[in-house]
Amino acid sequence: MTIVPRDHTHLLGELSREYAQHAPASAALASRAKKVLVDGGSHALRLREPFPPRLVAAQGAWIRDEDGHEILDFWQGHFANLLGHNPACVSSALTSAFQGNYGLLTGFADRLQVETAEILCRQTGADRVRFTTSGALATMYAVLLARAFTGRHRVVKVGGGWHGAQPWGLKGVGFSTDEEVGFQEVDTAGLPHTLTDEVIITRFNDPNMLHDHFRRFGDRTACFIVEPFIGAGGLIPATSEYLQTARELTHRYGAVLIFDEVISGFRFHAGDAGSLFGIQPDLATFGKIIGGGMPVAAVAGRADILRLVGQESGFKVKFSGGTYSAHPASLLAAKTYISYLEAHASEIYPYLSELGQRTRQTVEAAFAEEGLLARCSGCDSDVLPPSSISGLVFPYRDDLRLDSPDVVRNPALVDTVLGEEVLRRALLLEDIHVFHGLGALTTAHTTEDIERLGNACHKVAKRVKASL
Ligand SMILES: Cc1ncc(COP(=O)(O)O)c(C=O)c1O
């Protein structure tokens, strides 16, 4: 059956005009911003059309914009928040540190790094940790380490996997509608193709394709980098079979297995997702949640691999730190946050799982009432608890398995414009901010918030239906 993608151009235009009236202060700032900032800002994801809400405050589940709207937020710090915006435990720790002449101090070693690394090792099974300032840097260093450790070049990554803007991460992120291409394109200009040719794209949750790759190129492969729960690729859990295959093949061929846990780390329990699958990767990267709202990321893993960054190996891999790496204010936030998650895990994680299930049911039902097929991702795991982070997609067929970015990012299979653009703009008019159709829950979200989301989705569903 040939599917004719729905055309939402007219509705998108209407929503943009209404939003310009709804948020005039943000609109005015958008015009001003475009005169001095490329596209009006410094992060493309925050600058979606027609213009973003400009924020003045954020607390718990809510954000407030320049126009005075109180907006229910499911983007939650690029999915870094687990306790809502500005959690009291972190803001009070930072306030006292700043008042005690401790916050803006960098350039020295301190106890915070030790204590935070101790928690990370305890909760993830890693031998050693080195901190950095962003997830992109962490994955870049992990790949450098893998290549240096194995003496090999090839880097295998998943189509649709986002590991941040770093040389080996910028291929196969964006989906090309050309059927021959899919996730094979290089996503940035400026990289030598000798480097991008070394990055091999494989399909998420497809163990056969992984077998095939290792059979042919296993002896040249430095590493396989994969998310146990893929984030930007559609918020989809890896299957246990897939990750077990990855572990087995990397072992057999002497390649390094890197779990990118920037999204999944501390999202499902107070530790790495890998351990829930019973798999210890060789290296894991963390970011987002571990920073407690501050720029903290880490590479954690085997001592014999991480020793390549140290004195003993002559600093073979230049992961030696930067001016703001392991900044005390950041590490204070990190330590406070992950200690809190560890101490309150038995209340936090079951609550988030239950709210995740309720959210998915509520949202899918709101669209079903109007005869629109909507499906939430994030829940079909044979291992992970029900997720507190979900995407929302609108498949053209009921029997579609949402198990890979190749499905959820393919506009021939799902209505990506409805999921990514229409919904976001329409819900902003209801003072609700979503991402990838839905987004992340935190302990600050309540069942009343989910009810409100459901009612707003129903309103949007009616409008979408009327526009078709
Ligand atoms: C899985 C994953 N890895 C790495 C990154 C990059 O992290 P950062 O934005 O901190 O550079 C991201 C960011 O979204 C991510 O989702």
The ligand as an ORCA input file, in Angstrom:
! r2SCAN-3c Opt
* xyz 0 1
  C      23.226      9.924     23.971
  C      23.905     11.259     23.916
  N      25.245     11.307     23.893
  C      25.915     12.467     23.877
  C      25.229     13.654     23.861
  C      25.991     14.953     23.854
  O      25.924     15.537     25.091
  P      26.181     17.116     25.249
  O      24.972     17.785     24.670
  O      26.321     17.309     26.730
  O      27.418     17.423     24.498
  C      23.841     13.671     23.903
  C      23.103     14.938     23.922
  O      21.926     15.032     23.736
  C      23.148     12.436     23.908
  O      21.819     12.387     23.921
*
